[in-house]
């Protein structure tokens, strides 16, 4: 790009204001004219809207982090209910906490100031801490009671098939992510399923269970292969991000749309901080893709994206 071409692309920063009539759509439109991560968040909203509007787009959603314990269960539920997610890839931890909330064993909000909390005392009180969110040990006891009563129809089904079966066993009228995925036929892939409290309970009480992870891997590749257009939204990173991207890497069509919300940095070389531009070198994201990496806390950014989609789609 020449100096002239570069200068012609420059625009004045939008010094926007907020008044009593400002809503989420006008706010996001205003942020598009700013810089830094405000602009990148607004761009992510626009890209996700285009993904939803494009009927040929298969929307892959990678969900890492402790998103259910912190209160995002209802937001993820609504993403699925509204049809904004076609394929969910997540961690066993999020699934474990989803079941806990669905069974009525709630996570607890703590003080903003955590410096005066003794984790040694918390352990004696059988209280587990996730930063400023707390979960009593009795939550696992409730999950164990539920898991031990399951009548699993096939000990060698795929993880995704098992999670659909599990969703069908959960109570109605809840915000369960697993339940709504079963109802909407949205497959849940959990490639590191055994790395979770839920899997531990299953292993203890159903020792003949041997879920097929390799079949899930091949099913994911087939879904990615058959997608005319692939759109990806990554929350956090980790195993869910790689599971989606490794499928894209071996398919004829790389991602046309890509969004990542992360707080991690690229310099250490870890996947969670790796940029979407880097993914182009692997053939996971198309060189002409619309993409936005938002360096932000997903507990702030994700509700704003959903709010925008809810108003615009």
ABEGO torsion letter per residue (X at the ends): XBAAAAAAABBBBBBBBBBAABBAAAAAAAAAABBEAAAAAAAAAAAAAAAAABAABBBBBBBBEBAAAAGAAAAAAAAAAAGABABBBBBAAAAAAAAAAAAGBBBBBBBABAAABBAAAAAAAGBBBBEABBBBAAAAAAAAAAAAABBBABAABBAAAAAAAAAAABBBGBABAAAAAAAAGBBBBBAAAABBAAAAAAAAABAABBBBAAAAAAAAAAAAAABABBBBBBBEEEAAAAAAAAAAAABABBBABBBBBBABBAAAGBAAABBAAAAAAAGABBAABBBBBBBBBAAAAAAAAAAAAAAAX
